[in-house]
Amino acid sequence: MKETCPNCRSNFAAKDIKNINKNSIFIEKQCPSCQTWFCLNKTLMIIKIIGIFLLLITSLLNIFNIKSEYSLVFSSIGLVGILVAIIITFFGQNEAIKK
């Protein structure tokens, strides 16, 4: 999968990234061309995490048959949550980090 640096607009493969900072929920990467640090937009990252948690919570509710009369609703909410997370993963915009 190709990534684009928000600073220099160069395209590079994800395997070309050598420096990755995983100290917080916002994973920061360093551009191999211009050495600028960038990450996914903070708001999009939070929405992505909420979507993943929606899938997790609704799946657990369905597995343990909690409120089984709402299992179709739980499944629908989980599907929407994971679709949002997938769309953000593939089409979310990176932004340069000001340090």
C-alpha positions as CSV (number, residue, x, y, z in Angstrom):
1,M,0.0,0.0,0.0
2,K,1.4,3.4,-1.0
3,E,1.5,6.3,1.5
4,T,1.9,9.9,0.7
5,C,3.8,12.3,2.9
6,P,1.7,15.4,3.8
7,N,4.8,17.6,3.7
8,C,6.7,16.7,0.5
9,R,3.9,14.8,-1.3
10,S,6.2,11.9,-2.1
11,N,4.8,8.5,-2.5
12,F,6.4,5.5,-0.8
13,A,5.6,2.0,0.3
14,A,4.7,1.3,3.9
15,K,7.7,-1.0,4.2
16,D,10.1,1.9,3.4
17,I,9.2,3.6,6.7
18,K,12.0,3.0,9.1
19,N,11.1,5.2,12.1
20,I,7.8,4.6,13.9
21,N,6.8,6.1,17.2
22,K,4.1,4.1,19.0
23,N,4.2,5.9,22.4
24,S,0.5,6.9,22.3
25,I,-2.7,5.9,20.5
26,F,-1.6,8.1,17.6
27,I,1.0,6.2,15.7
28,E,3.6,8.6,14.2
29,K,5.7,7.7,11.2
30,Q,8.7,9.5,9.7
31,C,8.9,10.2,5.9
32,P,11.9,8.5,4.3
33,S,12.3,11.4,1.9
34,C,12.1,14.6,4.0
35,Q,12.3,13.1,7.5
36,T,9.0,14.8,8.6
37,W,6.9,13.1,11.2
38,F,3.3,12.5,10.3
39,C,0.2,10.6,11.5
40,L,-3.4,10.1,10.7
41,N,-5.6,13.1,11.5
42,K,-6.3,13.0,15.3
43,T,-10.1,13.3,14.9
44,L,-10.2,10.5,12.3
45,M,-8.1,8.3,14.6
46,I,-10.5,8.7,17.5
47,I,-13.5,8.0,15.2
48,K,-11.7,4.9,14.0
49,I,-11.1,3.6,17.5
50,I,-14.8,4.2,18.4
51,G,-15.8,2.2,15.4
52,I,-13.6,-0.7,16.4
53,F,-14.9,-0.6,20.0
54,L,-18.5,-0.6,18.6
55,L,-17.7,-3.8,16.8
56,L,-16.1,-5.3,19.9
57,I,-18.9,-4.4,22.3
58,T,-21.7,-5.4,20.0
59,S,-20.0,-8.7,19.2
60,L,-19.6,-9.6,22.8
61,L,-23.2,-8.7,23.5
62,N,-24.2,-11.1,20.7
63,I,-21.9,-13.9,21.8
64,F,-23.1,-13.9,25.4
65,N,-26.8,-13.4,24.3
66,I,-27.3,-10.3,26.4
67,K,-30.6,-8.7,25.3
68,S,-30.9,-11.4,22.6
69,E,-34.0,-9.6,21.2
70,Y,-31.7,-6.8,20.0
71,S,-29.1,-9.1,18.3
72,L,-30.0,-7.8,14.9
73,V,-29.6,-4.2,16.1
74,F,-26.2,-5.0,17.7
75,S,-25.0,-6.7,14.5
76,S,-26.0,-3.7,12.4
77,I,-24.3,-1.3,14.8
78,G,-21.1,-3.4,14.8
79,L,-21.1,-3.6,11.0
80,V,-21.4,0.2,10.7
81,G,-18.6,0.6,13.3
82,I,-16.2,-1.6,11.4
83,L,-17.1,-0.1,8.0
84,V,-16.3,3.4,9.4
85,A,-13.0,2.1,10.7
86,I,-12.1,0.5,7.4
87,I,-12.9,3.5,5.4
88,I,-10.8,5.8,7.7
89,T,-7.9,3.3,7.5
90,F,-7.8,3.3,3.7
91,F,-8.9,6.9,2.9
92,G,-8.0,8.9,6.0
93,Q,-5.7,11.9,5.5
94,N,-2.3,12.1,7.2
95,E,-1.1,15.3,8.7
96,A,2.4,16.6,9.5
97,I,3.3,16.8,13.2
98,K,4.6,20.1,14.4
99,K,7.4,19.5,16.9
